[in-house]
Amino acid sequence: MANIVHIVGTGTIGEPLIGLFTDFGDRLGFDEVTFHKRTPLTSDRSRIRHMMDRGAKLATDPERRKDFEAMGHKVSYTADEALERATVVIDCTPVGNKMKEQYYSKLDGPKGFLAQGSEEGFGKPYARGVNDEALVPGEDRFLQIVSCNTHNITTLIKTICEEEDNTLALERGTFVCMRRANDITQTESFVPAPNVGVHGDPVFGTHHAKDANRVFRTLDLDPNLFSSAVKLNSQYMHSIWFSLIMNRDYTMDEIRHRISENKRVAVTDKRYANLIFSFGRDHGYYGRILSQTVIVEPTMMLRQDRELYGFCFTPQDGNSLLSSVAAALWLVDPDAESVRQRLQPIRRWLYTEI
């Protein structure tokens, strides 16, 4: 039986996912890649053609079929046909929960469904390398790939604070998420000056710490986390200031060793976001670094043996891409070693130094 991945949406996560699955489908274990595009726009014609030239097959709503064909695109399936045929569905739209209620929960064919980022409640939250052991075969059919900053925060905590008994040597984690205004592909929502966020959650501050806590709760852990957010007038990258207060003494040698042991963590001595962004543009996949976080090594400071402070950059979209591919592979075959082996073709974009 053929394994088919169907990707809903062609935005900043959907398009590079289509590229990954078409470029490496044979080694990832997928026989066909389909994608759903709702709106036929002439401004999208060139990139849709490029995705189809790589082997992806277009699906759309029946009433839009003629419009896409008039633009020169071959429509292979209706939206419903593509969903029914799929082995795994990856929703890359901001309406994943709505789609689950209206369509996905009624489908028996696909082995599982993934949603992105802000779609809390879609399913079990997941970040590759953080809570893989929390996924339950046959039970977790719906998974939420958490946001890029949540990947960063949870990876920092697990890398530096996890003990041999799987507990966390963490008393409190505090984070200031300095978010880029909008993606370079977007023409709206840019801000003219730094725009500070409010603390809407009485326990966690912003959703970043709350979402990180939700990931750890799948492992029966409940870390004390708090976050703030500010949107900067930049299109480069998110960055995070972090404070990790541990419940035992550490040394910088131990911290550096822990970081070096995690191949999903990159370090850098570069302190400008544009230099990290440029590295991704030149050496990443679709311009993306797939590492979970990029820690700025010169900024790390260990105070009184138990307080670690520093800055890191968030490879937005990139870390979500890695988790999306890993989750799709897990839904097809949940054997951990099988997932690891099938991920090998894309590990070249997991950097340990930038």
N, C-alpha and C positions, 0 to 999 in steps of 0.2 A: 504494500500500500504506500502510495506517494506521501511524502511529508510536504505540506504547503504552509508557508507563512503568509498571512495577509496583514498588510499594514494600512491602517486607516489614518489618513492625513499625510501631507507632504511638506511639513514645516521644518523647523530647525532640528527636530529629532527624527521625524518621519523620513525625510529625504536621505540623510546619511545611513539610516537603518536599511532602506531599500538598497543603497549602494553596497553595504556590508553583506547582505544576504544574497545579492546577485553576484558579487565578486567572489564570495567564498562559500556559496551555497552547497557545493559538492562536498567540501570538507567540513562544513557545519552540519551536514546531514539533511539538507532541504532540497527537494527536487524542483520546486516552483515557488516563485515570488509574485504575489499579486498586491496591488495597492488601490485604494479608493481615493478618488479625487472628485469632490462635489461640484466645484465651480469652474467652468471653462473660461479661462482668461488668456488672451493673446500674450500677455506679459509672462505667463507661465509656460508658453508653448515650447520654448527651447529646452527648458529643464525637464519637462515631461517627456519630450522626445529622447533626451539623453538617458533618462531612466529606462525607457522602453528599449532603446538600442542596447542597453546592457543586459536585457532579458526579462525585465519586470513586465507584468501584464496589467493593463488598466481595467479597473471596474468603476462604474458610476451608476447613478440613479437612472432608471429607464427614461425619464423625461429629459435628461441631459445628454443622452447618447448621441443624438443627431448633431448637437452643438459641438461635441468633442470630435466627431467624425468630420464635421465641416472644417475643423482646424487641422485635419490631416492625421488624427490619432485613431488607431484601431482600438475599439472597445472590446475586450475579450469576455467580460462578464458583467451582469448586473450586480449591484451592491449585495443583494440577497444571495445570489448564486455564489459570489466570492466568499461570503461568510459561511455558507453551508458547506463549501468544499474545503475550508481551511482546517489545518491541524492546530495551528496556533494563530490567534488574532492579537495584534499589537495596536492598541488605540493610542494615537499620538495627538489627539485633539483635546481641547479644554472641556469637552462634554462627555468624558468617559463614563461617569456615573449615570448620566441620562441615557447613553447608548446601552449600558448594562441593563437598565430597567426596561427599555423599550425592545431591545433585540437580543443581547448576549445571553441573558438569563433564560431565554426560551430556546436556545440552540443546544442540541445534544451532540452534534458532530465534532466540534473542536475539542481538543484535549484541555485547552485553557485560554485565558484572556489576560492581557496585560494593559494597564493604564499608566499614565505618566504623572509625575509631579504632584499637582495640587488636588488630585482626585481622591481625597481621603474618604474611606468607606468603601472603595471599590473592591478591596481585598486585602490580604495580608501585606503589610509594607515590607519591601525587600531592597537590600543593597548588597551587591556582590562582595564577598569577603567579610561581611559583617554578621549576617544572620542566615547564612546558607543552611545551617543545621536546623533552623526553625521551620523550614519548608517540609510539609507532610505530603508524600505522594498519595494521589487519589482523593485528597481532602482539599488542598489549596489549588483550586481551579482558577480562582481570580486573584491576581497579584497586582499590587500597586508599586511601581518603580518610583522610589522616593525622589525628591528634588535633588538638584546638583549640590546645593549647600548642605542638605541633610546627609548626602553621601560623604561630603567633606568632614562634617562634624562627627559622624558616627565612626568614620575610619580613623580620625585622630584619636578618639577616645579608645577604640578597641586596640589600636596599635600601641599606644603608650601606657594604657592603664589596665589592660587585661592580665590577670594572674593565671597561674597554672591550673587553678581549680575553676577557671572560667568566671570568677567574680571580677569586679572592677575595683582597683585601688584608687577610687575617686570619691572625694568628699563633695566637690562642687565643680561644675564646669560652666564658665561664662563666655559668651561669644558675641562679638559685634560683627554683623554681616554687612559688609559694604558692597552693595549690589550695583552692577553696571546698569545704566538706564534702560537701554533696549539693545537687542541684538543688531549686528551690523546689517542684517538682511531686512530689518524693520524700519519703516519710515515714520512711525508714530511713537508716542509715549516718551520721547526724549525729554529730559528735564534741564532747565536753564542753570540750575545751581543745586548743590546738595540738598536733598529732601529727606528730612528725618522722619522715621516711622514712629507710630504710637505703640505702647505695650498693651495689646488687646487681650492678652491672656493673663489672668491673675496669678498663675503659677509659673508659667514658662516665659512670659514676656511676649515674644513673637512666635509664629508657627514653626520657626526653624528648630528651636529647642524642643518644642512639643513633638514635632515629627521625629526628631532623633530619639526622644524618650520612647515613642511608640515602637520604633524599630527594636530597641533594647528590651521592651516589654515582651516581645515575641520570644526572647531568651530568658524570660522570668527575671529580668533585671529592671531596676527602677532608679536610674541615676538622677541626681539632683542637678538639673540643667536650667540655664536662663540665657535668653538671647535678646539682643536689640538689633535694629536694622536701619540702614540709611541708604538711600539711592543716590549715586553719584552721577554727575554729568559727564559720563564716559561710556563708550561702547566696547571697551576692551574685555575686562574680566571681572568677576566677583572676587573680592578678597575678604578674609576673615581675621580679626584679632581674637586670640583665644587666651583663656586663663584656665588652667587645670590645677586644682588644689587636691593633692593626693593625701592618702591616709597613712603613708609610710615614706621613709626617706628614699630619694632617688639620687643618682649621679648623672651628669651629662653624658658620660660614656655609656651608661645603660640606656638612656633615651635614644642616643644616636644608634646604638646597636639594634634596638627595637625597630626603629625606623628603617634601617638598612635591611632588616629581615623581611619586611613587607614589600613585596615586589609591585604592589599596587600603589605605593607611595613614592612620589618623586621629591627630591630636594633640589634647591637652587641657591645660588648666591646672588641672583638677580633680584633687585628690589623695585623694579618698575614693571607694572602689569603689561605694558606694551611689548616688552622683551619676551615675556612668557607667551603672550598672544602670537607674536611673530614666530616663535619657535613652533607653535602649533600650526600656524599657516604654512610654514616651510616643510615641516617634518611629520605632521599629523595626518590622520585619515579624514578627508573632507575638511582639513584644517583643524581637526579635533585631537586633543590629547586624551587618551582613554584612561589615564591614571585617575585615582580617586581624589587625590589632593596633591598640591605642590607646596611643600613647606619651605619657607625662606629661612635657611639655616642660620645666617648671621643674626636674625632677630630673636632666636630662642634664648631665653634667660631662665635659669633655675635659681629661684630665690629661697633661701633658708631650707634647701634640700627637698621641699615639698610643694613649691609653687612654680609651675612652668608657665611662662608667658611667651607669646610669639605671634607671628603673622603667617598666613598661608594664602595661596590663590586657589580658586575653584575652577577646574576645567569644565565649565558649564556645558551641558549636552554630552560631553565626552564620557564622563563617568556614568551617566544615565544610559548611554549607548552600550557600554560594557555590561551593565546589569540587565538591560533588555535582552541582549543576545544570550547571556547566561541563563536567564529565566526561561526563554523560549526553548533552549536546549534541554533544560531540566524538565519542562513539561512533556517533551517528546520521550526522554529517557532520564529518569531522576538519579541514575547512578552517578555518584560524585566524581569518580575517576573518569567516567565517560564524558561528563561535562567538561572536566579539565582538559582532556585530550582534544575534544572538538573545538575548544576555545584557542588552541595553539596558533591558528593562522592569524589571529588579530592581536596576539600578545606583543607583536613588534611595536605597537603604539602605546604600550605601557612602559613609560620611562621611569628610571630610578634617579636620573639627574637631568636637569634642564639648564 
